[in-house]
Amino acid sequence: MKKKNGQTDSFGAKIRVLREKKGLSLEDLSYLTGYSIDEIKNVENDTAVPPVSLVLQLSHALKIDMDKLTEQNKETSKKLAKSYKKRADSYAYTALIQPGADKHLGAYLVTIEPNTAHKGVEYHHEGEEFVYVLNGSLTIKVGQKISHLKKGQSIHFNSALHHQLSNPSKETAELLVVIYLP
């Protein structure tokens, strides 16, 4: 989706165009992603940068490869990078498999710095999630249940439930995170 000046449309404009091409209302997209109409409006109006979980849900709901969805003009890329850094100051995510619109499985190596919490950010997305602790320890809140995991332990849960990670230990936590999106 290119503008006349050769610049790529903003992320929000892409979402709006794709939603309208598929004949979906904001209410429909809200239902398909699990996010509120206001959150989607803010994304479409470029007044909010979506969390990674919403980008995953939008990509799935609109049936488009996440890479294509997140192609940006330079200004929007800087905004997303700044927002990602803010959300991920204590986290590093590395994709272990190539994403694609036709793929249902994502695998990530996640590193969480010592004594850090996911402040103010809870994820939720359709599907299932599996987290395996490679090193260190992890506290994970899924819905209202809090679990404490050590090296070699794992958890499998419905990722539609709000979930939040933290590393209460003095050593870096390394996790293998596998996400299934139907």
Legacy VTK file of the C-alpha trace (Angstrom):
# vtk DataFile Version 3.0
C-alpha trace
ASCII
DATASET POLYDATA
POINTS 182 float
0.000 0.000 0.000
1.848 3.032 -1.264
0.935 6.677 -1.169
1.434 8.808 -4.274
4.720 10.183 -2.905
6.151 6.661 -2.659
5.917 6.511 1.151
4.318 3.494 2.781
0.999 4.144 4.512
1.030 4.213 8.287
0.372 1.037 10.257
-3.044 2.324 11.324
-4.015 3.230 7.751
-3.041 -0.272 6.602
-5.214 -1.811 9.299
-8.189 0.364 8.365
-7.836 -0.392 4.618
-7.490 -4.148 5.204
-10.428 -4.179 7.627
-12.645 -2.290 5.183
-11.576 -4.464 2.200
-12.668 -7.523 4.171
-15.990 -5.864 5.014
-15.287 -5.904 8.747
-16.613 -3.308 11.179
-14.606 -2.104 14.167
-16.906 -4.272 16.265
-16.080 -7.319 14.101
-12.339 -6.717 14.442
-12.739 -6.181 18.168
-14.486 -9.546 18.444
-11.847 -11.312 16.305
-8.865 -9.881 18.221
-10.229 -9.679 21.757
-9.276 -5.996 21.966
-11.713 -3.145 22.562
-13.132 -0.998 19.762
-11.406 2.030 21.321
-8.008 0.282 21.265
-8.452 -0.601 17.584
-9.647 2.935 16.767
-6.531 4.335 18.457
-4.333 2.028 16.371
-6.149 2.901 13.142
-5.841 6.624 13.962
-2.131 6.180 14.786
-2.653 7.572 18.276
-1.493 4.334 19.920
1.217 1.846 19.057
-0.176 -1.682 19.427
1.468 -4.245 21.682
2.988 -7.239 19.932
0.030 -9.387 21.008
-2.407 -7.076 19.179
-0.235 -7.090 16.047
-0.343 -10.908 16.145
-4.119 -10.866 16.524
-4.583 -8.314 13.730
-2.359 -10.331 11.415
-4.395 -13.465 12.164
-7.808 -11.779 11.933
-6.956 -9.970 8.685
-5.188 -13.059 7.276
-1.984 -11.244 6.364
1.650 -12.021 7.124
2.839 -10.032 10.132
5.931 -8.880 8.176
3.719 -7.324 5.500
1.500 -5.782 8.128
4.388 -4.109 9.941
6.202 -2.672 6.905
6.386 1.018 7.750
7.474 4.357 6.511
10.509 5.616 8.449
8.553 7.835 10.856
6.129 5.091 11.896
8.992 2.592 12.227
10.693 4.916 14.700
7.474 5.219 16.732
7.027 1.432 16.845
10.686 0.899 17.754
10.457 3.467 20.558
7.250 1.931 21.891
8.678 -1.601 21.648
11.775 -0.477 23.530
9.602 1.039 26.247
7.629 -2.204 26.628
10.696 -4.363 26.255
13.433 -2.522 28.179
14.052 -5.639 30.282
13.160 -8.146 27.576
14.745 -9.386 24.375
12.752 -11.418 21.849
14.311 -13.449 19.049
12.109 -15.290 16.560
13.280 -18.873 16.125
11.117 -19.683 13.102
10.104 -17.699 10.038
6.656 -16.125 10.496
3.981 -16.300 7.809
0.274 -15.642 7.343
-0.306 -19.351 6.698
1.611 -20.493 9.786
-0.005 -21.115 13.147
3.093 -21.615 15.285
5.570 -19.026 16.553
8.666 -19.825 18.584
10.774 -17.248 20.420
13.828 -17.115 22.626
12.944 -14.591 25.339
15.518 -13.128 27.705
14.384 -11.232 30.812
16.855 -9.209 32.856
17.191 -9.917 36.613
14.714 -8.416 39.089
12.357 -7.088 36.437
8.632 -7.110 35.929
6.397 -6.509 32.947
5.076 -3.230 34.322
1.656 -2.282 33.040
1.707 -4.686 30.100
-0.393 -7.816 30.022
-0.617 -9.872 26.888
-3.577 -11.808 25.603
-4.178 -13.351 22.221
-6.120 -16.216 20.735
-4.584 -19.660 20.967
-2.232 -21.440 23.300
1.176 -20.683 24.732
3.952 -22.875 26.056
6.798 -21.397 28.127
9.881 -23.440 29.083
12.531 -21.976 31.403
15.994 -22.603 29.930
17.885 -20.642 32.619
17.020 -18.609 35.688
13.494 -18.381 37.041
10.185 -16.869 36.074
7.016 -15.681 37.721
4.034 -15.801 35.384
0.539 -14.556 36.072
-2.159 -16.144 33.894
-5.567 -14.708 34.669
-5.511 -14.567 38.479
-3.182 -17.574 38.959
0.483 -16.916 39.714
3.090 -19.622 39.025
6.784 -19.653 39.908
8.980 -21.636 37.526
12.651 -22.602 37.730
15.105 -23.921 35.150
13.668 -27.011 33.454
10.041 -26.237 34.355
7.298 -25.218 31.960
3.742 -23.970 31.723
1.096 -24.390 29.014
-1.972 -22.123 29.023
-4.834 -20.571 27.084
-3.225 -17.383 25.793
-6.598 -15.637 25.488
-6.250 -15.130 29.247
-4.271 -12.048 30.246
-0.737 -13.072 31.092
2.270 -11.251 32.476
5.895 -12.302 33.058
8.516 -11.212 35.567
11.964 -12.361 36.641
12.294 -12.141 40.437
15.795 -13.668 40.536
19.288 -12.206 40.468
20.163 -13.958 37.203
18.943 -13.441 33.656
16.012 -15.671 32.715
16.044 -17.361 29.308
12.798 -18.809 28.020
11.624 -20.797 25.055
8.156 -19.448 24.214
5.977 -21.269 21.693
2.713 -19.680 20.595
-0.032 -21.449 18.671
-2.555 -19.252 16.846
-5.496 -21.165 15.329
LINES 1 183
182 0 1 2 3 4 5 6 7 8 9 10 11 12 13 14 15 16 17 18 19 20 21 22 23 24 25 26 27 28 29 30 31 32 33 34 35 36 37 38 39 40 41 42 43 44 45 46 47 48 49 50 51 52 53 54 55 56 57 58 59 60 61 62 63 64 65 66 67 68 69 70 71 72 73 74 75 76 77 78 79 80 81 82 83 84 85 86 87 88 89 90 91 92 93 94 95 96 97 98 99 100 101 102 103 104 105 106 107 108 109 110 111 112 113 114 115 116 117 118 119 120 121 122 123 124 125 126 127 128 129 130 131 132 133 134 135 136 137 138 139 140 141 142 143 144 145 146 147 148 149 150 151 152 153 154 155 156 157 158 159 160 161 162 163 164 165 166 167 168 169 170 171 172 173 174 175 176 177 178 179 180 181
